[in-house]
Amino acid sequence: MKILLQLLLAFSLIFSLNSCQKYNQIDNTRTIKTPYTMFIGAYTGAVYKTNDALYISTLHHIDNAAIRQVLVADTNVMYVKQNFYYSKNDGVSFKDSKLDVLDEIDPFYKYFIPNPAVYDKVDKKVYLCCKSGLAVSSDYGATFTPEANWTPSPPANNLNMRSLTQLDNGTLYLMGDSLNQYYKQGTGNWTLVAPTTALPKDTNTWYVEHSHDTLIAIDFSGRYGIYYSVNLGVDWFACTGVPKKKEVLFGNRAFGSDAFYVGLDSGGLYRLNGTAFVSTGSGIPWWAKVSFVEGKRIVYRTDVTKYYLFCATDIGLYISESSDGKDWKLIKNGTFSTLY
């Protein structure tokens, strides 16, 4: 009897160990191996960080100055509002660069020209459009000096430059207005563009983005629409499909997606199909300020890779599992202005 009990206990122990081992080795598409990191800016001035869109930590608290842009350069996290701020410790604390960025268009509605800064991944520099002119940083946003390298010469007072972008091929592009644009390749100077087919004249409401190596110029006011150029701004051609007279709050190509998106104030979300924009905001209320779209990648323990799209609006954060963002679901209430 004693031997039988000992055998039963031994079998029971072996069974328990095997059960635990099998449980710990469960591997399915719900178990994440490589998470993403996403930074979220808010119209309230707060900055958040998340790895799963469920647990969101606060990096900067509400101060009612809208976050216009979030960037990451090397290990530094940066954000733009009225001034430029940077963090060397993953957002635990931020320092003010003391650079006064260009004003919002309408502080009451928190309207602003997006993309006032860019991180040059080729030359490892941060460029920023501010009231004193274009500034450049060689230490990932900690300190800035006025940009001095221009061909043939700096723009008048260098005060009207408003937005920046970097093409996939590394070329930087700087936009002030319809006739005040510069490009920079490698370590060369900022070179004035001499357009053959220019953008419509404006009142400083143009800003620039890109899709691969194509430039996209957007009239924030919505009056003139959206244009594209495949030869660094020498020739601009109109896109179609976006309603006129609606403020276009952003334009960008989300990571992991081949689509270029624009968002309107109370006008929906659109993606570029050829040279025409089509509506793609199903699930997002028509009255929302559609402020930004970003893509994130998750690798699961089975090595399955999935891309998700996130959309920031003034009524909440939305997610889409569709590669072209055709359907959206609300996952977090809030007044969100930008993503990274």
N, C-alpha and C positions, 0 to 999 in steps of 0.2 A: 504493500500500500504506500509506503514511504517513497519507494522508487517511482511508482506511478505518479504520485504528486509532483515529484521532482521533474519528471518528464513533461508533465502538463505545464508546469511553470516555465520550463525551458522553451517549449513550443510557443507559449503565450508571449514570452519575451522576444523571440525571433519574429513572430507575427507583428508585434508592436513596432519593432525597429524597421521592418520592411514597410509597414504602413506609413510611418513617419517619413521614411526616405522617399517613397513614391509621392507623398503629398508635397514635399519640398521641391521635387523635380517637375511639378506640373508646369507645362509650358504652353501658353495659348496666346491668342492675339490680344488679350486684355492685359497681359503682363508687359510693361514697358521696359525696354533695355536702354534706349537713348531718348530722354525727354527733350522738349524744347524749352527755350527761355523767351518770354515775351514781356516787353515793357509797354505799359498803357498810360497815355496822358489823358487828362480830363479837362473839360471846360472850367471846372472849379479850381484848377491849379494843382491838383493832386497828381502824383506819379505812382504807379503800381507795378508790381512784378509778379509773374505767375509762371508755373511750369505745367499747369494742367487746366487752367481757366476755372478751376473749382476753388482752390485755395490761393487767395490773392493777398500779397503783403504790400504794405504802404511804404514807399520810399520817401515821398514828400507829401505833407498834409495840405489840406485845402487852404488857399489864400486868395481865391477868386481872381487869379490872373491866369488865363487859359494857357495850357501847354500847346505850343505850336508845332513842335517837332521833337522827336527823341532820336538820338544817334548813339552808336557804339564805335569807338576807335581803339583798337588794340584791347586793353582791359578797362579802359575808361568809359563810363556811362555819362552821357551828356543830354541836356534838354534845353530847349529854347522857349522863352516867354518874352517878357519885356527885356530881360537880360539873358545872358548865356551862362549856364551852370554846368559844372563837371564834377565827377566823383571818381576817386582813385581806389575806392574800396567797395566796388560792386553796389553802389547806391546806398550804403549805410549812412553816408553824409555827403553833402554837396557843397561846393564852393562857388561863389559868384565871381565871374570873370570881370565884372564891372563894365562890360561893353553894352552900350545901349542899342538894342536891335530896332529895326524899323517899326514904326507904330502899326497897331492893328488898324484895319480900314474902318471898322465900326466897333468900338469897345462894348457898346450896349449889347449887341448881338454876338459879340466875340468873333467877328469876321476878321480873318487875317490872310495875307498871302502865305501859302505854305512854302516849304523848302528854302528857308533863308540860309541854311548851312548844308555842307556836304563833307564827308570824309573821303579824301582821295586815297583809295586803297593801293594805288600804284606808287605814289610819292610819299605816302604816310603823313599827309598833312590835313588839317581841318581848315576849311574856308568858311567865312561867316559874313553875311551882308548886314551891316550895321549903319547907324546914322553918320558915323565918321568915314564911311566908305568900306570897301572890301578889306577884310582882315584875314591873316593867315597864322596858323599855329603849327609849330613843329614838335610840340610836346603833347599831342593828343588832347588839345583843348584847354590846357592849363594856363598858357599865356599866349597872347596874340600881338602881332605887329602889323602895321599897314602894308598891304600888298603894293610892291613897287615895280613889278615886272610887267610892262605893257608894251604892245606894239599896235599902232605907232606911238600912242600916248594914252594916259589914263582918261577915262570918261570925264566930262566936265564936272569938277568937284568930287567925282567918284561917289556921288551920294544917291544915285537913283538905281543902283543894282539891287535887285529884289529876290532873286531865286537862283539856285544852282542845281545841277545834276551831273552824273557821270555815266557815260555810255558803257556798254559792256566791253568795248574795245579800249577803255581807259581814258578816252577824251573827256575833258571837263567842259561844261557849257554854262555860261553866266548870262542872265537876262535882266535887263532893266526895263526897256519898253520895246516897241515894235522896230525901232531903228538903233537900238543901243544894246548890242549883244556881242559877246566875246567867247572864243574857245581857247582851250589850252591843251596841248598834247605833250605828254612826258614832262620834262623839266623846262620846256620852252616857255615863252612869254604868253600872256593873255593877248590874243590877236583879234582885232576888230573884224567883225563879219561885214562884208559888203554885199547886201542882198540884191538878187536879180528880181525875184518875186517876193516882195516884202509882206509882212503881216499888215492887217489893217491898222491904221493909226489908233492910238488909245490915250487914256489918261492914267498911265502907270498901273494898269490892272492885269497885265500879262504875267504869267509865270511859266516855268519850264520843267518838264520831266522827260522821261525816255522810256522806250520799249525796245530792249536789245540795243541796236545801234541807230534807231530812229528817234529823232527828237519830237516831242509833243509840246506844243505851245497852247496854253489854256487862258482864255480871257475870264478872269474871276467873275466879272459882272454878268457874264452870259450873253452880252450884247453881240459880240463878234464871233463867238463859238470857239471851236477847237481846231487846230491846224497841226500838220505833221511835215517834217523835213527829213530827207534821207541824205542830204549833202551839207550838213552842219549849218543850216539856217540860210543858205544861199537862195533856196527856193522853198516856199511854204505853200501847202495845198490844204484846202478845207476838208475836214471830216463832216459827216452828216449824222443825224439821228438823235442828237441831244437837244431837248427843248431850249429855246432861247429865253432870255430875260430871267433865268434862274441862276443864282450864285453857284458856281462850280467850286466846291470846297476843297477838292483834292483830285489828283490824278497820279496813278502809279501802277506798275506791274508787280503783283504780289509774288513773293518767293514761292517756287514750286508750281506756279501757274504761268501759262504762256499768254494769258489774257491781260490786257491793259484796262484798268477800271477808272471811272470818274464817279464822284458822288455829288449830289445836288442838295441844296437846302429846300426841303419840301418838294422834291422832284424825283427822288429815286436814285437807284444805283444802275450804272450802265457799263458794259464792257465793249471793247473795240473788236469788231469782226470785219477784217479787211480795212476799209477806210470809213466804215459806218458803225456807229454805236447802236447797240440793242439793249433793251431793258433786261436786267438780270437780278432784280431785287425782290423776288417773291418771298414773302414772309416778313419783310421790313415795312413798317407803316409808311404811307406816302408822306406824312407830315414830318418825318424825321430829318434831322440834319445828318446826312450820310458823310462821315468825316474822314474815313480811311479804311483801306483793306490791306491785310497782310496775310501771308501764308506761313505755315509752320509744318515741320516734318517730325514724325514720331516713328522710331524703329522699335518694333516689338521683339520679344524674346525668340520668336520663331523666325526672326530676320525679315518679317513682313514690314514694308515701309509704307506709311500713309501720309498724305498731305491734307491739311485742313486749312480752310480760309476763315479769317476772323474779320469782322466789320465793326468799326467803332461808330456809334451814333450818339446823339444827345439824349436818347431814351434807353440806351443799353448797348451791351456787347453781344454780337450775333456770331454764330458759327455756321459754316457750310461744309459738308463732306463731299459736295460736288466739285469736280475739278474746275468747272467754269462758273461756279457761284450762282447757280440757278435757283437754289432754295436755301433759306436761312432760318435758323432757330435762335430765339433769345436765350442766352445763358447767364447774363448778369445785368441787372438794372444799374443805371448810372448815366452820367453825362460825359461821354468819352469823346475826345477830340483827335487823338492820333495813336498809332501803334508802331512798334518796332519788333 
